[in-house]
Amino acid sequence: MSTAVVTLGTGLPDAVRSEWTKLWTVRSSWLNLAAALVLTTLLGLQFGFNLAYTSTHLEPGQVAQTEAVGEFGASVIMIVQVVIAAFALLTVTSEYATGSIRSTLQWTPVRRNVVLAKAIVLAPVLFVYGLVLAGVAAVAGGLAAGSWADWTASTLVVDLLSVAFYATTAGLFAAGIAWVVRSTAGTLTVAFLLLMVVPLMLGQSSIRALVWIAALLPGGAGQNYLTGTTDPLSPTVSGVLLIAWAVLGLVLGTRILSRRDA
């Protein structure tokens, strides 16, 4: 008498393929991309027209200067980053909302592989996502700014890659937090606070300690990294902080998922 053995694809490669398929077969991913592209284009145009206006309406003694088009991408991403964070966190929270997380964990019982598979899929997607949005903002802003836009290729490439790097780390951080909070509204609130609201509020304070706290948060580190600010932290240190926040979010998410039932 023989026994039939059924082998399930429960390893990391199978989990990665599954997560890739899930990411592109849900409507929310495409709606998110479309919304981000529209918002990025509008913001890029706004920043470009604003530069052109201020450069032609100078106060006495002021001198107009051109602006690298890549900086439009850096400015836009600080607003659109919430949309990117939503793209990443929905890969986790949508499964909790529909209950499909149970099936995911049944097919991939090693829970760290579930978190790792989503991160492996998200990382390159987020990088390209940020790269495309930065490019759209740069082109839209540059065209709107006209002669006040600087199209130096080397500077543009550096700016685009910097934005793509930030989009990747911010998105992975949001995905990690999603494993902890589990709800879309809750995770988006945490991401919004740590990526935008709190760093912006503390960074404008006259109290030095609060400025340091802002720079250590993911949003503050991202702003310092993208703008090249050296006070209070250098762009290099800020970049390392962004990686640390992304890793911390994913590690924390893995630990929580391993300890709690779905």
C-alpha positions as a Markdown table, in Angstrom:
| # | Residue | x | y | z |
|---|---|---|---|---|
| 1 | Met | 0.0 | 0.0 | 0.0 |
| 2 | Ser | 1.5 | 3.3 | -1.1 |
| 3 | Thr | 0.8 | 6.7 | 0.4 |
| 4 | Ala | 0.4 | 9.8 | -1.7 |
| 5 | Val | 2.5 | 12.7 | -0.6 |
| 6 | Val | 1.4 | 16.2 | -1.5 |
| 7 | Thr | 4.2 | 18.8 | -1.3 |
| 8 | Leu | 3.0 | 22.4 | -0.7 |
| 9 | Gly | 5.0 | 25.4 | -1.8 |
| 10 | Thr | 5.7 | 26.8 | 1.6 |
| 11 | Gly | 9.3 | 28.0 | 1.1 |
| 12 | Leu | 10.5 | 31.6 | 0.7 |
| 13 | Pro | 10.7 | 31.5 | -3.1 |
| 14 | Asp | 7.1 | 30.3 | -3.3 |
| 15 | Ala | 6.0 | 32.9 | -0.8 |
| 16 | Val | 7.7 | 35.6 | -2.9 |
| 17 | Arg | 6.0 | 34.5 | -6.1 |
| 18 | Ser | 2.7 | 34.4 | -4.2 |
| 19 | Glu | 3.1 | 37.9 | -2.8 |
| 20 | Trp | 4.1 | 39.3 | -6.3 |
| 21 | Thr | 0.9 | 37.9 | -7.7 |
| 22 | Lys | -1.2 | 39.2 | -4.9 |
| 23 | Leu | 0.3 | 42.7 | -5.2 |
| 24 | Trp | -0.7 | 43.1 | -8.9 |
| 25 | Thr | -4.1 | 41.4 | -8.8 |
| 26 | Val | -5.8 | 43.7 | -6.4 |
| 27 | Arg | -7.4 | 46.9 | -7.6 |
| 28 | Ser | -6.1 | 49.0 | -4.7 |
| 29 | Ser | -2.5 | 48.8 | -6.0 |
| 30 | Trp | -3.4 | 50.2 | -9.4 |
| 31 | Leu | -5.7 | 52.9 | -7.9 |
| 32 | Asn | -2.9 | 53.9 | -5.5 |
| 33 | Leu | -0.4 | 54.2 | -8.4 |
| 34 | Ala | -2.8 | 56.3 | -10.5 |
| 35 | Ala | -3.6 | 58.6 | -7.6 |
| 36 | Ala | 0.1 | 59.1 | -6.9 |
| 37 | Leu | 0.9 | 60.0 | -10.5 |
| 38 | Val | -1.9 | 62.5 | -10.7 |
| 39 | Leu | -1.0 | 64.1 | -7.4 |
| 40 | Thr | 2.7 | 64.2 | -8.3 |
| 41 | Thr | 2.1 | 65.8 | -11.6 |
| 42 | Leu | -0.1 | 68.6 | -10.1 |
| 43 | Leu | 2.4 | 69.2 | -7.2 |
| 44 | Gly | 5.3 | 69.3 | -9.7 |
| 45 | Leu | 3.5 | 71.9 | -11.8 |
| 46 | Gln | 2.6 | 73.9 | -8.7 |
| 47 | Phe | 6.2 | 74.0 | -7.5 |
| 48 | Gly | 7.5 | 74.9 | -11.0 |
| 49 | Phe | 5.0 | 77.7 | -11.5 |
| 50 | Asn | 5.8 | 79.0 | -8.0 |
| 51 | Leu | 9.5 | 79.1 | -8.8 |
| 52 | Ala | 8.9 | 80.9 | -12.1 |
| 53 | Tyr | 6.6 | 83.5 | -10.4 |
| 54 | Thr | 9.0 | 84.2 | -7.5 |
| 55 | Ser | 11.9 | 84.5 | -9.9 |
| 56 | Thr | 10.1 | 87.2 | -11.9 |
| 57 | His | 8.7 | 89.1 | -9.0 |
| 58 | Leu | 11.7 | 89.8 | -6.9 |
| 59 | Glu | 12.0 | 92.3 | -4.0 |
| 60 | Pro | 14.6 | 95.0 | -4.4 |
| 61 | Gly | 18.1 | 93.5 | -3.8 |
| 62 | Gln | 17.0 | 89.9 | -4.4 |
| 63 | Val | 18.7 | 87.9 | -7.1 |
| 64 | Ala | 16.9 | 85.1 | -9.0 |
| 65 | Gln | 18.5 | 81.7 | -9.1 |
| 66 | Thr | 17.8 | 78.5 | -11.1 |
| 67 | Glu | 16.7 | 75.3 | -9.3 |
| 68 | Ala | 17.7 | 71.8 | -10.2 |
| 69 | Val | 14.6 | 70.0 | -11.5 |
| 70 | Gly | 15.4 | 67.0 | -9.3 |
| 71 | Glu | 14.6 | 69.1 | -6.3 |
| 72 | Phe | 11.0 | 69.2 | -7.4 |
| 73 | Gly | 10.9 | 65.5 | -7.0 |
| 74 | Ala | 12.4 | 65.8 | -3.5 |
| 75 | Ser | 9.8 | 68.4 | -2.5 |
| 76 | Val | 6.9 | 66.4 | -3.9 |
| 77 | Ile | 7.9 | 63.1 | -2.3 |
| 78 | Met | 7.6 | 64.6 | 1.2 |
| 79 | Ile | 3.9 | 65.0 | 0.5 |
| 80 | Val | 3.2 | 62.0 | -1.7 |
| 81 | Gln | 5.1 | 59.7 | 0.8 |
| 82 | Val | 1.8 | 59.1 | 2.6 |
| 83 | Val | 0.4 | 57.6 | -0.6 |
| 84 | Ile | 3.5 | 55.4 | -1.0 |
| 85 | Ala | 3.2 | 54.3 | 2.6 |
| 86 | Ala | -0.4 | 53.4 | 1.9 |
| 87 | Phe | 0.7 | 51.3 | -1.0 |
| 88 | Ala | 3.1 | 49.3 | 1.2 |
| 89 | Leu | 0.9 | 48.9 | 4.3 |
| 90 | Leu | -2.1 | 47.7 | 2.3 |
| 91 | Thr | -0.2 | 44.6 | 1.3 |
| 92 | Val | -0.5 | 43.6 | 5.0 |
| 93 | Thr | -3.6 | 45.3 | 6.4 |
| 94 | Ser | -5.9 | 44.3 | 3.5 |
| 95 | Glu | -5.2 | 40.6 | 4.3 |
| 96 | Tyr | -6.3 | 41.2 | 7.9 |
| 97 | Ala | -9.4 | 43.1 | 6.7 |
| 98 | Thr | -10.5 | 40.3 | 4.4 |
| 99 | Gly | -9.3 | 37.4 | 6.6 |
| 100 | Ser | -7.1 | 36.1 | 3.9 |
| 101 | Ile | -4.1 | 36.3 | 6.3 |
| 102 | Arg | -5.2 | 33.0 | 7.6 |
| 103 | Ser | -4.7 | 31.3 | 4.3 |
| 104 | Thr | -1.4 | 33.1 | 3.8 |
| 105 | Leu | -0.1 | 31.7 | 7.1 |
| 106 | Gln | -1.4 | 28.2 | 6.4 |
| 107 | Trp | 0.5 | 28.1 | 3.1 |
| 108 | Thr | 3.6 | 29.7 | 4.6 |
| 109 | Pro | 3.7 | 28.5 | 8.2 |
| 110 | Val | 7.2 | 30.0 | 8.9 |
| 111 | Arg | 5.9 | 33.4 | 9.7 |
| 112 | Arg | 9.2 | 35.3 | 9.2 |
| 113 | Asn | 9.1 | 34.1 | 5.6 |
| 114 | Val | 5.7 | 35.8 | 5.2 |
| 115 | Val | 7.2 | 39.2 | 6.3 |
| 116 | Leu | 10.4 | 38.6 | 4.4 |
| 117 | Ala | 8.5 | 37.7 | 1.2 |
| 118 | Lys | 6.4 | 40.9 | 1.3 |
| 119 | Ala | 9.6 | 42.9 | 1.9 |
| 120 | Ile | 11.4 | 41.3 | -1.0 |
| 121 | Val | 8.6 | 42.1 | -3.3 |
| 122 | Leu | 8.0 | 45.6 | -2.0 |
| 123 | Ala | 11.6 | 46.8 | -2.0 |
| 124 | Pro | 12.2 | 46.9 | -5.8 |
| 125 | Val | 8.6 | 48.0 | -6.5 |
| 126 | Leu | 8.9 | 50.9 | -4.1 |
| 127 | Phe | 12.3 | 51.9 | -5.5 |
| 128 | Val | 10.8 | 52.0 | -9.0 |
| 129 | Tyr | 7.7 | 53.7 | -7.7 |
| 130 | Gly | 9.7 | 56.5 | -6.1 |
| 131 | Leu | 12.0 | 56.8 | -9.2 |
| 132 | Val | 9.0 | 57.2 | -11.5 |
| 133 | Leu | 7.2 | 59.8 | -9.2 |
| 134 | Ala | 10.4 | 61.8 | -8.8 |
| 135 | Gly | 10.9 | 61.7 | -12.6 |
| 136 | Val | 7.3 | 62.9 | -13.2 |
| 137 | Ala | 7.7 | 65.7 | -10.6 |
| 138 | Ala | 11.0 | 66.8 | -12.1 |
| 139 | Val | 9.7 | 67.0 | -15.7 |
| 140 | Ala | 6.4 | 68.7 | -14.7 |
| 141 | Gly | 8.2 | 71.1 | -12.4 |
| 142 | Gly | 11.0 | 71.8 | -14.8 |
| 143 | Leu | 8.6 | 72.5 | -17.7 |
| 144 | Ala | 6.5 | 74.8 | -15.5 |
| 145 | Ala | 9.6 | 76.7 | -14.2 |
| 146 | Gly | 10.8 | 77.3 | -17.7 |
| 147 | Ser | 14.2 | 79.1 | -17.9 |
| 148 | Trp | 14.5 | 79.0 | -14.1 |
| 149 | Ala | 14.9 | 75.2 | -14.2 |
| 150 | Asp | 18.4 | 73.5 | -14.2 |
| 151 | Trp | 18.4 | 70.3 | -16.1 |
| 152 | Thr | 21.9 | 69.2 | -15.3 |
| 153 | Ala | 21.9 | 65.4 | -15.9 |
| 154 | Ser | 24.3 | 64.3 | -13.2 |
| 155 | Thr | 22.4 | 66.3 | -10.5 |
| 156 | Leu | 19.1 | 65.0 | -11.8 |
| 157 | Val | 20.2 | 61.3 | -11.6 |
| 158 | Val | 21.5 | 61.8 | -8.0 |
| 159 | Asp | 18.2 | 63.4 | -6.9 |
| 160 | Leu | 16.1 | 60.7 | -8.6 |
| 161 | Leu | 18.0 | 57.9 | -6.9 |
| 162 | Ser | 17.8 | 59.7 | -3.6 |
| 163 | Val | 14.0 | 60.0 | -3.8 |
| 164 | Ala | 13.8 | 56.3 | -4.8 |
| 165 | Phe | 15.9 | 55.3 | -1.8 |
| 166 | Tyr | 13.7 | 57.3 | 0.5 |
| 167 | Ala | 10.5 | 55.9 | -1.0 |
| 168 | Thr | 11.8 | 52.4 | -0.4 |
| 169 | Thr | 12.8 | 52.8 | 3.2 |
| 170 | Ala | 9.6 | 54.7 | 4.1 |
| 171 | Gly | 7.5 | 52.1 | 2.5 |
| 172 | Leu | 9.2 | 49.2 | 4.2 |
| 173 | Phe | 8.9 | 51.0 | 7.5 |
| 174 | Ala | 5.2 | 51.4 | 6.9 |
| 175 | Ala | 4.8 | 47.7 | 6.0 |
| 176 | Gly | 6.6 | 46.7 | 9.2 |
| 177 | Ile | 4.4 | 48.9 | 11.3 |
| 178 | Ala | 1.4 | 47.3 | 9.5 |
| 179 | Trp | 2.2 | 43.9 | 11.0 |
| 180 | Val | 2.1 | 45.5 | 14.5 |
| 181 | Val | -1.1 | 47.6 | 14.1 |
| 182 | Arg | -2.9 | 45.4 | 11.6 |
| 183 | Ser | -5.6 | 48.0 | 10.6 |
| 184 | Thr | -5.3 | 50.3 | 7.6 |
| 185 | Ala | -6.5 | 53.4 | 9.5 |
| 186 | Gly | -4.3 | 52.8 | 12.5 |
| 187 | Thr | -1.2 | 52.1 | 10.5 |
| 188 | Leu | -1.7 | 55.0 | 8.2 |
| 189 | Thr | -2.1 | 57.2 | 11.2 |
| 190 | Val | 1.1 | 56.1 | 12.7 |
| 191 | Ala | 2.9 | 56.4 | 9.4 |
| 192 | Phe | 1.5 | 59.9 | 8.8 |
| 193 | Leu | 2.6 | 61.0 | 12.3 |
| 194 | Leu | 6.1 | 59.7 | 12.1 |
| 195 | Leu | 6.8 | 60.5 | 8.5 |
| 196 | Met | 5.2 | 64.0 | 8.3 |
| 197 | Val | 3.4 | 65.6 | 11.2 |
| 198 | Val | 5.7 | 65.0 | 14.2 |
| 199 | Pro | 9.1 | 65.7 | 12.4 |
| 200 | Leu | 7.6 | 68.8 | 10.8 |
| 201 | Met | 6.3 | 70.2 | 14.2 |
| 202 | Leu | 9.5 | 69.4 | 16.2 |
| 203 | Gly | 11.9 | 70.5 | 13.4 |
| 204 | Gln | 10.5 | 74.0 | 13.6 |
| 205 | Ser | 11.0 | 74.3 | 17.3 |
| 206 | Ser | 13.5 | 76.6 | 18.8 |
| 207 | Ile | 14.4 | 74.0 | 21.4 |
| 208 | Arg | 17.5 | 72.1 | 20.2 |
| 209 | Ala | 16.5 | 68.8 | 21.8 |
| 210 | Leu | 13.3 | 68.8 | 19.9 |
| 211 | Val | 15.1 | 69.5 | 16.6 |
| 212 | Trp | 17.3 | 66.5 | 17.3 |
| 213 | Ile | 14.3 | 64.3 | 18.0 |
| 214 | Ala | 12.8 | 65.4 | 14.7 |
| 215 | Ala | 16.0 | 64.5 | 12.8 |
| 216 | Leu | 16.1 | 61.0 | 14.4 |
| 217 | Leu | 12.5 | 60.2 | 13.3 |
| 218 | Pro | 12.0 | 58.6 | 9.9 |
| 219 | Gly | 10.4 | 61.6 | 8.3 |
| 220 | Gly | 13.0 | 64.0 | 9.7 |
| 221 | Ala | 15.8 | 61.8 | 8.6 |
| 222 | Gly | 14.2 | 61.6 | 5.1 |
| 223 | Gln | 14.0 | 65.4 | 4.9 |
| 224 | Asn | 17.6 | 65.9 | 5.9 |
| 225 | Tyr | 18.7 | 63.2 | 3.5 |
| 226 | Leu | 16.8 | 64.6 | 0.5 |
| 227 | Thr | 17.7 | 68.2 | 1.1 |
| 228 | Gly | 21.3 | 67.6 | 2.0 |
| 229 | Thr | 21.0 | 69.3 | 5.3 |
| 230 | Thr | 24.0 | 68.9 | 7.7 |
| 231 | Asp | 22.3 | 70.2 | 10.8 |
| 232 | Pro | 21.8 | 68.4 | 13.0 |
| 233 | Leu | 22.7 | 65.3 | 11.1 |
| 234 | Ser | 24.6 | 64.7 | 7.8 |
| 235 | Pro | 22.8 | 63.2 | 4.8 |
| 236 | Thr | 24.9 | 60.0 | 5.2 |
| 237 | Val | 23.9 | 59.5 | 8.8 |
| 238 | Ser | 20.3 | 60.3 | 7.9 |
| 239 | Gly | 20.4 | 57.6 | 5.2 |
| 240 | Val | 21.7 | 55.1 | 7.7 |
| 241 | Leu | 18.9 | 56.1 | 10.0 |
| 242 | Leu | 16.3 | 55.5 | 7.3 |
| 243 | Ile | 17.7 | 51.9 | 6.7 |
| 244 | Ala | 17.6 | 51.3 | 10.5 |
| 245 | Trp | 14.0 | 52.4 | 10.7 |
| 246 | Ala | 13.0 | 50.2 | 7.9 |
| 247 | Val | 14.8 | 47.2 | 9.4 |
| 248 | Leu | 13.4 | 48.0 | 12.8 |
| 249 | Gly | 9.8 | 48.1 | 11.5 |
| 250 | Leu | 10.2 | 44.7 | 9.8 |
| 251 | Val | 11.9 | 43.0 | 12.7 |
| 252 | Leu | 9.3 | 44.3 | 15.1 |
| 253 | Gly | 6.5 | 43.2 | 12.7 |
| 254 | Thr | 8.1 | 39.7 | 12.5 |
| 255 | Arg | 8.3 | 39.3 | 16.3 |
| 256 | Ile | 4.7 | 40.4 | 16.7 |
| 257 | Leu | 3.4 | 38.1 | 14.0 |
| 258 | Ser | 5.3 | 35.2 | 15.5 |
| 259 | Arg | 3.8 | 35.8 | 18.9 |
| 260 | Arg | 0.2 | 36.6 | 18.1 |
| 261 | Asp | -2.5 | 34.7 | 16.2 |
| 262 | Ala | -3.7 | 36.0 | 12.9 |
